[in-house]
Amino acid sequence: MSTPFAGGPAELVLTAAVARRYFLDGRSKVEIAEEFQLSRFKVARLIASARASGIVRIEVGYPGAIDVELSARMQRRFGLRHCVVVDTGDDADPRGQLGRAAADLLSEIVTPDDVLGLAWSRAVGAMTARLRSLPTVPVVQLTGSLAEPDLDDSSVDLVRQAARVSGGPAHYFHAPLVVPTAATARAMRKQPEIARAFARFGAITTAVVGIGLWAPGQSTIFDAASDRDRRLVARLGGRAEISGVIIDADGTPLRANLTDRMIAISAAELGHVRDVVGIGYGVPKAPAVRAALRSGLLSGLVTHRALAADLLAGDG
């Protein structure tokens, strides 16, 4: 909180001039003292007065799309290693902007010693489409694909695209995300192509996943599931899914008939990945993202301002 300036007009003008030289022009206190024929102690007092009276206001920010203050608050509140909050403005569909931010984050945090895992989701697809640089790392597919008419990219497509950017090997498999029976899922996991990819799960150090709310239109897995599966998961307390890992409101992974029929990384395997970055968008998904943060599976989050504000308010 600033205090009123106590000097007269001449003192005010001098204080502002000294402050401009110091804060904007980068002059030292010795140089300013020589220029204005003042003692160094007088210069120091004027600089302190400029700060205290509000003549100089220092703000830490970034004039771009990333809300650095809200990102830092989210990171501290939820104990995240990485958090990027994007100001999407009036964009009705922030997926593209979050995809770009997630791509930039991934390019920054992945090192040549890492192994990258990608789980299928629309958000991860938006990120992969905007990837421009990665170190030469292996890329591993984490989930099978959903056969939906409005989905452009499969899990295989995402892995191949990321591997083209990195120049590293792509470990992928052709399989649906959900199969009719648990016995079918067990048999498919033994197929050589799938088994080789699954064998790489233990080496993954960084993964990117989507976050869905267990509700109509808020999760592609929910929308693709049968009415019976939806009811059974809801009865177990299912609140969200993290690219196939279904969790309750407290973030506890659930095991249901549906999860036994998935060709995907398990909750236990995902829990051993050092960095798991989730992409969450849409204020209606706040309960799902909150559950995902409680799960302990996420070390990073890319989201937008409205959802971050809702999460902070609800957590308070």
C-alpha positions as CSV (number, residue, x, y, z in Angstrom):
1,M,0.0,0.0,0.0
2,S,1.5,3.4,-1.0
3,T,1.7,6.5,1.2
4,P,1.0,10.0,-0.1
5,F,3.9,11.9,-1.5
6,A,5.1,14.3,1.2
7,G,7.2,16.8,-0.8
8,G,6.3,19.7,-3.0
9,P,6.0,19.9,-6.8
10,A,9.8,20.4,-7.4
11,E,10.6,17.4,-5.2
12,L,7.9,15.4,-7.0
13,V,9.4,16.2,-10.4
14,L,12.9,15.4,-9.2
15,T,11.8,12.2,-7.6
16,A,10.1,11.1,-10.8
17,A,13.2,12.0,-12.9
18,V,15.5,10.0,-10.6
19,A,13.2,7.1,-10.6
20,R,13.0,7.1,-14.4
21,R,16.8,7.1,-14.7
22,Y,17.1,4.2,-12.2
23,F,14.2,1.9,-13.1
24,L,13.8,2.5,-16.8
25,D,17.2,3.7,-18.0
26,G,19.2,1.3,-15.8
27,R,21.5,4.0,-14.4
28,S,23.4,3.3,-11.2
29,K,22.9,5.5,-8.1
30,V,26.4,6.8,-8.5
31,E,25.7,7.9,-12.1
32,I,22.4,9.5,-11.1
33,A,24.1,11.4,-8.2
34,E,26.7,12.8,-10.6
35,E,24.0,13.8,-13.2
36,F,21.7,15.6,-10.8
37,Q,24.5,16.9,-8.5
38,L,23.1,14.9,-5.5
39,S,24.6,12.8,-2.9
40,R,24.2,9.0,-3.2
41,F,22.2,9.0,0.0
42,K,19.8,11.6,-1.5
43,V,19.4,9.5,-4.6
44,A,18.7,6.4,-2.5
45,R,16.1,8.3,-0.5
46,L,14.3,9.6,-3.6
47,I,14.2,6.1,-5.1
48,A,12.7,4.7,-1.8
49,S,10.2,7.6,-1.8
50,A,9.2,6.9,-5.4
51,R,8.4,3.3,-4.4
52,A,6.6,4.1,-1.2
53,S,4.4,6.8,-2.7
54,G,3.3,4.9,-5.8
55,I,5.2,7.0,-8.3
56,V,6.9,3.7,-9.2
57,R,4.7,0.6,-9.3
58,I,6.4,-2.7,-10.1
59,E,4.3,-5.5,-11.6
60,V,5.5,-9.0,-12.4
61,G,3.6,-10.2,-15.4
62,Y,3.7,-11.3,-19.0
63,P,1.9,-9.4,-21.7
64,G,0.9,-12.6,-23.6
65,A,-1.7,-15.2,-23.4
66,I,-0.3,-16.9,-20.2
67,D,-1.6,-15.6,-16.9
68,V,1.6,-15.9,-14.9
69,E,0.1,-14.9,-11.5
70,L,-2.8,-17.4,-11.8
71,S,-0.4,-20.1,-13.0
72,A,1.8,-19.6,-9.9
73,R,-1.2,-19.6,-7.6
74,M,-2.4,-22.9,-9.1
75,Q,1.0,-24.4,-8.9
76,R,1.4,-23.5,-5.2
77,R,-2.2,-24.5,-4.2
78,F,-2.2,-27.9,-5.8
79,G,1.5,-28.7,-5.4
80,L,2.2,-29.0,-9.1
81,R,5.5,-29.1,-10.8
82,H,4.2,-27.3,-13.9
83,C,1.0,-25.2,-14.4
84,V,0.1,-23.0,-17.3
85,V,-3.1,-21.0,-17.2
86,V,-4.0,-19.5,-20.5
87,D,-6.2,-16.4,-21.0
88,T,-8.4,-17.6,-23.8
89,G,-10.4,-14.4,-23.9
90,D,-13.9,-14.8,-25.4
91,D,-12.9,-18.0,-27.3
92,A,-15.9,-20.4,-27.0
93,D,-13.6,-23.4,-27.6
94,P,-10.3,-22.9,-25.9
95,R,-9.0,-26.3,-26.9
96,G,-6.7,-24.9,-29.7
97,Q,-5.1,-22.3,-27.4
98,L,-4.5,-24.9,-24.7
99,G,-3.1,-27.3,-27.2
100,R,-0.6,-24.6,-28.3
101,A,0.4,-23.9,-24.6
102,A,0.8,-27.6,-23.9
103,A,2.9,-28.1,-27.0
104,D,5.2,-25.2,-25.9
105,L,5.4,-26.7,-22.3
106,L,6.2,-30.1,-23.6
107,S,9.0,-28.7,-25.9
108,E,10.4,-27.0,-22.9
109,I,10.4,-29.8,-20.3
110,V,11.2,-32.9,-22.3
111,T,14.9,-33.7,-22.4
112,P,16.9,-36.2,-24.6
113,D,16.9,-38.6,-21.6
114,D,13.1,-38.8,-21.5
115,V,10.5,-41.3,-22.9
116,L,7.2,-39.6,-23.9
117,G,3.8,-41.2,-23.5
118,L,0.7,-39.9,-25.2
119,A,-2.8,-40.9,-24.2
120,W,-5.6,-40.3,-26.7
121,S,-8.0,-37.3,-26.1
122,R,-9.1,-34.4,-28.2
123,A,-7.0,-32.1,-26.1
124,V,-3.9,-34.2,-26.6
125,G,-4.7,-34.2,-30.3
126,A,-4.8,-30.4,-30.3
127,M,-1.4,-30.3,-28.6
128,T,0.2,-32.8,-31.0
129,A,-1.0,-30.9,-34.0
130,R,0.8,-27.8,-32.7
131,L,4.1,-29.5,-31.7
132,R,7.0,-27.9,-33.5
133,S,10.1,-29.1,-31.6
134,L,11.1,-32.0,-29.4
135,P,14.3,-33.7,-28.5
136,T,15.0,-37.0,-30.1
137,V,13.0,-39.2,-27.7
138,P,10.9,-42.4,-28.0
139,V,7.1,-41.8,-28.1
140,V,4.8,-44.5,-26.7
141,Q,1.1,-44.9,-27.2
142,L,-0.8,-45.2,-23.9
143,T,-4.3,-46.0,-25.0
144,G,-6.2,-47.6,-27.8
145,S,-8.5,-45.6,-30.1
146,L,-12.2,-44.8,-30.1
147,A,-14.1,-45.3,-33.3
148,E,-16.2,-42.1,-33.4
149,P,-17.4,-40.4,-36.6
150,D,-16.3,-36.9,-35.5
151,L,-12.8,-37.9,-34.4
152,D,-10.1,-37.0,-36.9
153,D,-7.0,-38.6,-35.3
154,S,-6.5,-42.0,-33.6
155,S,-4.0,-42.8,-30.9
156,V,-1.6,-44.1,-33.6
157,D,-1.8,-40.8,-35.5
158,L,-0.9,-38.8,-32.4
159,V,2.1,-41.0,-31.6
160,R,3.3,-40.9,-35.2
161,Q,3.0,-37.1,-35.4
162,A,4.9,-36.6,-32.2
163,A,7.6,-39.0,-33.3
164,R,7.9,-37.2,-36.6
165,V,8.6,-34.0,-34.7
166,S,11.1,-35.6,-32.3
167,G,12.8,-37.9,-34.9
168,G,12.7,-40.7,-32.3
169,P,11.1,-44.2,-32.5
170,A,7.3,-44.5,-32.3
171,H,5.9,-47.4,-30.2
172,Y,2.3,-47.8,-31.3
173,F,-0.4,-50.4,-31.7
174,H,-3.7,-50.7,-33.6
175,A,-6.4,-51.6,-31.1
176,P,-9.7,-50.1,-29.8
177,L,-9.7,-48.5,-26.4
178,V,-12.7,-50.6,-25.2
179,V,-13.4,-54.2,-26.2
180,P,-16.5,-56.3,-25.5
181,T,-15.1,-58.5,-22.7
182,A,-12.3,-58.6,-20.2
183,A,-11.2,-61.9,-21.7
184,T,-10.8,-60.2,-25.1
185,A,-8.8,-57.4,-23.5
186,R,-6.4,-59.9,-21.8
187,A,-5.9,-61.7,-25.1
188,M,-5.3,-58.5,-27.0
189,R,-2.7,-57.3,-24.6
190,K,-0.7,-60.4,-25.4
191,Q,-0.6,-59.7,-29.1
192,P,3.1,-58.8,-30.0
193,E,2.4,-55.3,-31.2
194,I,0.4,-54.3,-28.1
195,A,2.7,-56.2,-25.7
196,R,5.8,-54.5,-27.1
197,A,4.2,-51.0,-26.5
198,F,2.9,-52.0,-23.0
199,A,6.4,-53.2,-22.1
200,R,7.6,-49.6,-22.6
201,F,5.2,-48.2,-20.0
202,G,7.7,-48.6,-17.2
203,A,10.3,-46.5,-19.0
204,I,8.0,-43.5,-19.6
205,T,9.1,-40.4,-17.8
206,T,6.7,-37.8,-19.2
207,A,3.1,-38.3,-20.3
208,V,0.3,-36.0,-21.6
209,V,-3.3,-36.9,-20.8
210,G,-6.8,-35.5,-21.2
211,I,-9.3,-35.1,-18.4
212,G,-12.9,-35.8,-18.9
213,L,-16.0,-35.5,-16.6
214,W,-18.1,-38.6,-16.3
215,A,-21.1,-36.9,-17.9
216,P,-22.7,-36.6,-21.4
217,G,-20.7,-34.5,-23.8
218,Q,-17.8,-34.1,-21.3
219,S,-15.9,-37.3,-21.9
220,T,-15.5,-39.2,-25.2
221,I,-15.2,-42.5,-23.2
222,F,-18.5,-41.7,-21.4
223,D,-20.2,-40.9,-24.7
224,A,-18.8,-44.1,-26.3
225,A,-19.7,-46.4,-23.3
226,S,-23.0,-48.3,-23.1
227,D,-25.8,-47.1,-20.9
228,R,-25.1,-50.1,-18.6
229,D,-21.4,-49.1,-18.2
230,R,-22.3,-45.5,-17.6
231,R,-24.6,-46.5,-14.8
232,L,-22.2,-49.0,-13.2
233,V,-19.4,-46.4,-13.1
234,A,-21.6,-43.7,-11.7
235,R,-22.8,-46.2,-9.1
236,L,-19.2,-46.8,-8.0
237,G,-18.8,-43.0,-7.6
238,G,-17.0,-42.4,-10.9
239,R,-16.5,-38.6,-11.3
240,A,-13.8,-38.3,-14.0
241,E,-11.5,-40.2,-16.4
242,I,-7.9,-39.4,-17.1
243,S,-7.5,-40.8,-20.6
244,G,-9.1,-44.1,-19.5
245,V,-8.2,-44.1,-15.8
246,I,-11.6,-43.7,-14.0
247,I,-11.5,-42.0,-10.6
248,D,-14.0,-40.9,-8.0
249,A,-14.3,-37.4,-6.5
250,D,-11.4,-38.0,-4.1
251,G,-9.2,-39.0,-7.0
252,T,-9.2,-42.7,-6.1
253,P,-8.9,-45.0,-9.1
254,L,-11.9,-47.2,-9.6
255,R,-12.0,-50.7,-11.1
256,A,-15.1,-51.6,-13.0
257,N,-16.1,-54.0,-15.8
258,L,-15.4,-51.1,-18.2
259,T,-11.8,-50.6,-17.0
260,D,-11.1,-54.3,-17.3
261,R,-12.1,-54.1,-20.9
262,M,-9.8,-51.2,-21.8
263,I,-6.6,-51.5,-23.8
264,A,-4.8,-48.7,-22.0
265,I,-2.2,-47.8,-19.3
266,S,-3.5,-48.6,-15.8
267,A,-3.7,-46.3,-12.9
268,A,-0.8,-48.0,-11.2
269,E,1.4,-47.7,-14.3
270,L,0.4,-44.0,-14.8
271,G,1.2,-43.4,-11.1
272,H,4.9,-44.4,-11.8
273,V,5.4,-41.8,-14.5
274,R,7.5,-38.9,-13.1
275,D,5.7,-36.1,-15.0
276,V,2.0,-36.5,-16.0
277,V,0.7,-33.3,-17.6
278,G,-3.1,-33.0,-17.8
279,I,-5.0,-30.7,-20.2
280,G,-8.3,-29.6,-18.8
281,Y,-10.8,-27.1,-20.3
282,G,-14.4,-26.0,-19.9
283,V,-15.7,-24.8,-16.6
284,P,-18.3,-27.7,-16.4
285,K,-15.3,-30.0,-16.1
286,A,-14.1,-28.4,-12.9
287,P,-15.3,-31.4,-10.7
288,A,-13.3,-33.7,-13.0
289,V,-10.1,-31.6,-12.9
290,R,-10.4,-31.2,-9.2
291,A,-10.7,-35.0,-8.8
292,A,-7.7,-35.4,-11.1
293,L,-5.6,-33.0,-8.9
294,R,-6.6,-34.9,-5.8
295,S,-5.6,-38.2,-7.4
296,G,-1.9,-37.5,-7.2
297,L,-1.5,-38.7,-10.7
298,L,-0.9,-35.3,-12.2
299,S,2.3,-33.3,-11.8
300,G,1.3,-30.7,-14.3
301,L,-1.8,-29.0,-15.6
302,V,-2.6,-26.8,-18.7
303,T,-5.9,-25.0,-18.3
304,H,-7.6,-21.6,-18.9
305,R,-8.4,-18.7,-16.6
306,A,-12.1,-19.4,-16.0
307,L,-11.5,-23.0,-15.0
308,A,-8.5,-22.1,-12.8
309,A,-10.5,-19.5,-11.0
310,D,-13.3,-22.0,-10.4
311,L,-10.8,-24.6,-9.1
312,L,-9.2,-22.1,-6.7
313,A,-12.6,-20.9,-5.4
314,G,-13.9,-24.5,-4.9
315,D,-10.7,-25.6,-3.2
316,G,-10.8,-22.6,-0.8
